[in-house]
Amino acid sequence: MRSALVFAAAGEIATGLALLILPSLVGRLLLGEELTGIAIPVARVAGIALIALGLACWPGPPRLGMLVYGAAVTLYLAYLGFTGISTGILLWPAVVLHALLTALLIREQALDKVNAR
């Protein structure tokens, strides 16, 4: 059973990386059409989520998956905002929320390490 989980986690990480790097190609291979327009950043956020899911299911602390997701989505959404690619009304509140959640996860991780000593 453990090997099935690792295999599934590796598959999700690989799919997430593909969506992050080549979203149009993944769209064409999976759905028969290239992704365009707003589908590209949405696919990349989905890719980040799949990478985080894979890391959360990988042997080790599940918090790592949420930490990677929060940090990566914060950076990616901020990049979209700074470059003007996306400027929806909830973009910056989402960046701030993910940054705060990431900071809380980092703090929690640090406190767990201190308490373990």
N, C-alpha and C positions, 0 to 999 in steps of 0.2 A: 504494500500500500504506500509506503514511504517513497518508493521509486516512482510510482505513478504521480504523486504530488510534485516531485522534483521535475519530472518530465513535463507536466502541465505548466508548472511555473516557468520553465525554460522556454516553452512554446509561447507563453504570453509575453515574456520579456522580448523574445525575438520579433513577435508581431508588433509589439509596442515600438521597438526600435525602428522597424520598417515604416510604421505609420508616422513616426517622428521625422525620419529622414526622407522618405519617398512616398508621401501620402497619395499622390496621383497614381503611381504605379500600383500600390496596394488596392486602390479603388478599382483600377482597371482589372487587376487579377481576381479580386474577390467579387466585384459587383458588375463587371463588364463595361464600366465607363470610368474615365478619369475624373477625379475630383477637381473641382474648380471653385473659384470665388471663396466665399465664406466657409465652404466645406474643408478647405485646407487647414485653417487654424483649429477648427473643431476636431478634425482628424488628428492633428498633432496633440491636442489636449487629451483625446482618447488614447493616443499612443503613450503619453506620460502616465495616464491612469493604468494602462495595461502593464507597463514596466513596474509601477508601484505594486500592483496586484501580484505580479510574479515575485517581487522581492518579499512581500508580506507572506507569501506561501512557501518561500524558500526556507530551508532549515535555518533557524536563527530567530532573532526578535521580530515580531510582526510590526512593531512600531517603526522599524526602518522603512517599510513600504510607505506608510503615511508621511514620514519625514521626507523621503525622496519626492513623493507626489507634491506635498505642500511647497517645498523649496523650488522644484522644477516648474510648477504651474505659476508660482509667484514670479519667477524670472521671465517665463515665456509671456505671460499676460502683460507684465511691465514692458517687455520688449515691444509687444504689439501696440501698446499705448504710446510709448516714446517715439516709435517710428511712424505713428499715424495710420498704421494698417487697420486698426480697429479702434473705435472711439465710442462705443456704446455707453449709455448712462451708468451701467453697473460695472464697467471695466475696472475703474480705480477702486471702488469699494471692494470688489473681489480681490484685487491685488493686496489691499490692506488686510482683509480678512485672512487670506492665505498666509501672508507674512506673519500675522499675529499667531495663527495656529501653528505655524512652523516654529516660531520662537517658543511657544508653550511646549511643543514636543521636544525641542532641544533642551529646555529647562528641566522637563520631566526626566529626560534621559540622564542629564547631569546629576539630578537629585538621586536617581536610582543608583548611580555609580557611587555617589558619596555614601548613601545608606548601606550599600553592600560591603563597605570597608569595615 
